[in-house]
């Protein structure tokens, strides 16, 4: 079964690389893509690389089952340093795994 990704926000440039990797792999699936900011939504539409499926993150979560939520927005999150370091390690590990070729 493919790992289903839902994308929330496309204002941070790195998220587009992850979106492309998810598209290319046979063991991952694009479940949904949301951008709440109208100007960013219009920019992504003009570029033609991202297909936005939802304008509301809440609506996306209510209607789309997913295994992973990839957040590409500018968010302020309060967390202790240990939690941030653990999350960064986990994200780097998952990103590296996605960059390896998919099993045939």
LOZASE-596287 format. One record per atom (N, C-alpha, C): chain; residue number from 1; y, z, x; residue in one letter; atom name. Coordinates in steps of 0.2 Angstrom, whole numbers, plus 2048, in hexadecimal, padded with zeros to 3 digits. Layout:
% residues N
A|NUM|Y|Z|X|a|CA
...
***
This chain:
% residues 104
A|1|7FA|800|804|x|N
A|1|800|800|800|x|CA
A|1|806|800|804|x|C
A|2|80B|7FC|803|x|N
A|2|811|7FB|807|x|CA
A|2|816|801|805|x|C
A|3|819|803|80B|x|N
A|3|81E|809|80A|x|CA
A|3|824|806|807|x|C
A|4|826|809|801|x|N
A|4|82C|806|7FD|x|CA
A|4|833|809|7FF|x|C
A|5|837|805|801|x|N
A|5|83E|807|804|x|CA
A|5|843|806|7FE|x|C
A|6|847|80B|7FD|x|N
A|6|84D|80A|7F9|x|CA
A|6|853|80B|7FE|x|C
A|7|858|807|7FD|x|N
A|7|85E|807|802|x|CA
A|7|864|80A|7FE|x|C
A|8|867|80F|800|x|N
A|8|86D|812|7FD|x|CA
A|8|873|811|801|x|C
A|9|877|80C|800|x|N
A|9|87D|80B|804|x|CA
A|9|87C|806|80A|x|C
A|10|881|802|80B|x|N
A|10|881|7FD|810|x|CA
A|10|888|7FD|814|x|C
A|11|88B|802|814|x|N
A|11|892|802|818|x|CA
A|11|891|804|81F|x|C
A|12|88B|807|821|x|N
A|12|88A|808|828|x|CA
A|12|886|802|82B|x|C
A|13|888|7FF|830|x|N
A|13|885|7F8|833|x|CA
A|13|87E|7F9|834|x|C
A|14|87B|7FE|837|x|N
A|14|874|7FF|839|x|CA
A|14|86F|7FE|833|x|C
A|15|871|800|82D|x|N
A|15|86D|7FF|828|x|CA
A|15|86A|7F8|827|x|C
A|16|86E|7F3|828|x|N
A|16|86C|7EC|827|x|CA
A|16|866|7EA|82C|x|C
A|17|866|7ED|832|x|N
A|17|860|7EC|836|x|CA
A|17|85A|7EE|833|x|C
A|18|85A|7F5|830|x|N
A|18|854|7F8|82D|x|CA
A|18|852|7F3|827|x|C
A|19|857|7F1|823|x|N
A|19|856|7ED|81D|x|CA
A|19|852|7E7|81F|x|C
A|20|854|7E4|825|x|N
A|20|851|7DE|827|x|CA
A|20|84A|7DF|829|x|C
A|21|849|7E5|82D|x|N
A|21|842|7E6|82F|x|CA
A|21|83D|7E8|829|x|C
A|22|840|7EB|824|x|N
A|22|83C|7EC|81E|x|CA
A|22|83A|7E6|81B|x|C
A|23|83E|7E1|81B|x|N
A|23|83D|7DA|818|x|CA
A|23|838|7D7|81C|x|C
A|24|838|7D7|822|x|N
A|24|833|7D3|826|x|CA
A|24|82C|7D6|827|x|C
A|25|82B|7DC|825|x|N
A|25|824|7DF|826|x|CA
A|25|820|7DF|820|x|C
A|26|81A|7DE|821|x|N
A|26|815|7DE|81C|x|CA
A|26|813|7E4|819|x|C
A|27|814|7EA|81D|x|N
A|27|812|7F0|81A|x|CA
A|27|818|7F4|818|x|C
A|28|81E|7F1|816|x|N
A|28|824|7F4|813|x|CA
A|28|826|7F0|80E|x|C
A|29|829|7F3|809|x|N
A|29|82C|7EF|803|x|CA
A|29|833|7F1|801|x|C
A|30|837|7ED|800|x|N
A|30|83E|7EE|7FD|x|CA
A|30|83E|7F0|7F6|x|C
A|31|83E|7F6|7F4|x|N
A|31|83E|7F9|7ED|x|CA
A|31|845|7F8|7EA|x|C
A|32|84A|7F9|7ED|x|N
A|32|851|7F8|7EA|x|CA
A|32|856|7F9|7F0|x|C
A|33|85C|7F7|7EE|x|N
A|33|862|7F7|7F2|x|CA
A|33|868|7F9|7EE|x|C
A|34|86B|7FE|7F0|x|N
A|34|871|800|7EC|x|CA
A|34|877|801|7F1|x|C
A|35|87D|7FE|7EE|x|N
A|35|883|7FF|7F1|x|CA
A|35|888|801|7EC|x|C
A|36|88B|807|7EC|x|N
A|36|890|809|7E7|x|CA
A|36|897|807|7E8|x|C
A|37|899|805|7EE|x|N
A|37|8A0|803|7F0|x|CA
A|37|8A0|7FC|7EE|x|C
A|38|8A5|7FA|7E9|x|N
A|38|8A5|7F3|7E7|x|CA
A|38|8A7|7EE|7EC|x|C
A|39|8AC|7F0|7F1|x|N
A|39|8AE|7EC|7F6|x|CA
A|39|8A8|7EA|7FB|x|C
A|40|8A4|7EF|7FD|x|N
A|40|89F|7EF|801|x|CA
A|40|899|7EA|7FE|x|C
A|41|898|7EB|7F7|x|N
A|41|894|7E7|7F3|x|CA
A|41|896|7E0|7F4|x|C
A|42|89C|7DF|7F3|x|N
A|42|89E|7D8|7F3|x|CA
A|42|89D|7D5|7FA|x|C
A|43|89F|7D9|7FF|x|N
A|43|89E|7D6|806|x|CA
A|43|897|7D5|808|x|C
A|44|892|7D9|806|x|N
A|44|88B|7D8|807|x|CA
A|44|889|7D2|803|x|C
A|45|88B|7D0|7FD|x|N
A|45|88A|7CB|7F9|x|CA
A|45|88C|7C4|7FD|x|C
A|46|892|7C4|7FF|x|N
A|46|895|7BE|803|x|CA
A|46|890|7BD|809|x|C
A|47|88E|7C2|80C|x|N
A|47|88A|7C1|813|x|CA
A|47|883|7BE|811|x|C
A|48|881|7C0|80B|x|N
A|48|87A|7BD|809|x|CA
A|48|874|7C0|80C|x|C
A|49|874|7C5|810|x|N
A|49|86E|7C8|813|x|CA
A|49|86B|7CE|80F|x|C
A|50|86F|7D1|80B|x|N
A|50|86D|7D7|807|x|CA
A|50|86E|7D5|800|x|C
A|51|868|7D7|7FC|x|N
A|51|868|7D6|7F5|x|CA
A|51|869|7DC|7F1|x|C
A|52|86F|7DE|7EF|x|N
A|52|870|7E4|7EC|x|CA
A|52|86D|7E4|7E5|x|C
A|53|869|7E9|7E3|x|N
A|53|866|7E9|7DD|x|CA
A|53|869|7EF|7D8|x|C
A|54|86D|7F3|7DB|x|N
A|54|86F|7F9|7D7|x|CA
A|54|877|7FA|7D9|x|C
A|55|87B|7FC|7D4|x|N
A|55|882|7FE|7D6|x|CA
A|55|882|806|7D6|x|C
A|56|87D|80A|7D4|x|N
A|56|87D|811|7D3|x|CA
A|56|877|814|7D7|x|C
A|57|878|818|7DB|x|N
A|57|872|81B|7DE|x|CA
A|57|86E|81F|7D9|x|C
A|58|871|823|7D5|x|N
A|58|86E|827|7D0|x|CA
A|58|869|822|7CC|x|C
A|59|86C|81D|7CA|x|N
A|59|868|818|7C5|x|CA
A|59|862|815|7C9|x|C
A|60|863|814|7D0|x|N
A|60|85E|811|7D4|x|CA
A|60|858|816|7D4|x|C
A|61|85A|81D|7D5|x|N
A|61|855|822|7D6|x|CA
A|61|852|823|7CF|x|C
A|62|855|822|7CA|x|N
A|62|852|823|7C3|x|CA
A|62|84D|81D|7C1|x|C
A|63|84E|817|7C4|x|N
A|63|84A|812|7C2|x|CA
A|63|845|80F|7C7|x|C
A|64|846|811|7CE|x|N
A|64|842|80E|7D3|x|CA
A|64|83E|813|7D7|x|C
A|65|837|812|7D6|x|N
A|65|833|816|7DB|x|CA
A|65|834|814|7E2|x|C
A|66|834|819|7E6|x|N
A|66|834|817|7EE|x|CA
A|66|831|81D|7F2|x|C
A|67|82F|81B|7F8|x|N
A|67|82D|820|7FD|x|CA
A|67|832|822|802|x|C
A|68|837|81D|803|x|N
A|68|83C|81F|808|x|CA
A|68|842|81D|805|x|C
A|69|848|821|807|x|N
A|69|84E|81F|805|x|CA
A|69|852|81F|80C|x|C
A|70|855|819|80D|x|N
A|70|859|817|813|x|CA
A|70|860|817|811|x|C
A|71|864|81C|814|x|N
A|71|86B|81D|812|x|CA
A|71|86F|81A|818|x|C
A|72|873|815|815|x|N
A|72|878|811|81A|x|CA
A|72|87F|812|818|x|C
A|73|881|818|816|x|N
A|73|888|819|813|x|CA
A|73|88B|81E|818|x|C
A|74|891|81F|818|x|N
A|74|894|825|81C|x|CA
A|74|894|82B|818|x|C
A|75|890|830|81A|x|N
A|75|88F|836|816|x|CA
A|75|891|83C|81B|x|C
A|76|894|841|818|x|N
A|76|895|847|81C|x|CA
A|76|88F|84C|81A|x|C
A|77|88B|84E|81F|x|N
A|77|886|853|81D|x|CA
A|77|886|859|821|x|C
A|78|886|85F|81E|x|N
A|78|886|865|822|x|CA
A|78|87F|867|823|x|C
A|79|87D|868|82A|x|N
A|79|876|86A|82C|x|CA
A|79|877|86D|832|x|C
A|80|872|871|834|x|N
A|80|872|875|83A|x|CA
A|80|86F|870|840|x|C
A|81|871|871|846|x|N
A|81|870|86C|84B|x|CA
A|81|868|86B|84C|x|C
A|82|864|870|84B|x|N
A|82|85D|86F|84B|x|CA
A|82|85A|86A|846|x|C
A|83|85D|86A|840|x|N
A|83|85B|866|83B|x|CA
A|83|85D|85F|83C|x|C
A|84|863|85E|83F|x|N
A|84|866|857|840|x|CA
A|84|861|854|846|x|C
A|85|860|858|84B|x|N
A|85|85C|855|851|x|CA
A|85|855|853|84E|x|C
A|86|852|857|84A|x|N
A|86|84B|856|847|x|CA
A|86|84B|84F|843|x|C
A|87|850|84F|83F|x|N
A|87|851|849|83B|x|CA
A|87|852|842|83F|x|C
A|88|856|843|844|x|N
A|88|857|83E|849|x|CA
A|88|851|83B|84C|x|C
A|89|84D|840|84E|x|N
A|89|846|83F|851|x|CA
A|89|842|83B|84C|x|C
A|90|842|83E|846|x|N
A|90|83D|83A|841|x|CA
A|90|840|833|840|x|C
A|91|846|832|83F|x|N
A|91|849|82C|83E|x|CA
A|91|848|827|843|x|C
A|92|849|829|84A|x|N
A|92|847|825|84F|x|CA
A|92|840|823|850|x|C
A|93|83C|828|84E|x|N
A|93|834|826|84E|x|CA
A|93|833|821|849|x|C
A|94|835|822|843|x|N
A|94|834|81D|83D|x|CA
A|94|837|816|83F|x|C
A|95|83D|816|841|x|N
A|95|840|810|843|x|CA
A|95|83C|80C|848|x|C
A|96|839|810|84E|x|N
A|96|835|80D|853|x|CA
A|96|82F|80A|850|x|C
A|97|82C|80E|84B|x|N
A|97|826|80B|848|x|CA
A|97|827|805|844|x|C
A|98|82C|805|841|x|N
A|98|82E|7FE|83D|x|CA
A|98|82F|7F8|841|x|C
A|99|831|7FA|848|x|N
A|99|833|7F4|84C|x|CA
A|99|82C|7F1|84F|x|C
A|100|827|7F5|84F|x|N
A|100|820|7F2|851|x|CA
A|100|81D|7EE|84C|x|C
A|101|81A|7E9|84E|x|N
A|101|817|7E4|84A|x|CA
A|101|812|7E7|844|x|C
A|102|813|7E5|83E|x|N
A|102|80F|7E7|839|x|CA
A|102|808|7E5|83A|x|C
A|103|803|7EA|838|x|N
A|103|7FC|7E8|838|x|CA
A|103|7FA|7E2|834|x|C
A|104|7F5|7DE|837|x|N
A|104|7F3|7D8|833|x|CA
A|104|7EE|7DA|82E|x|C
***
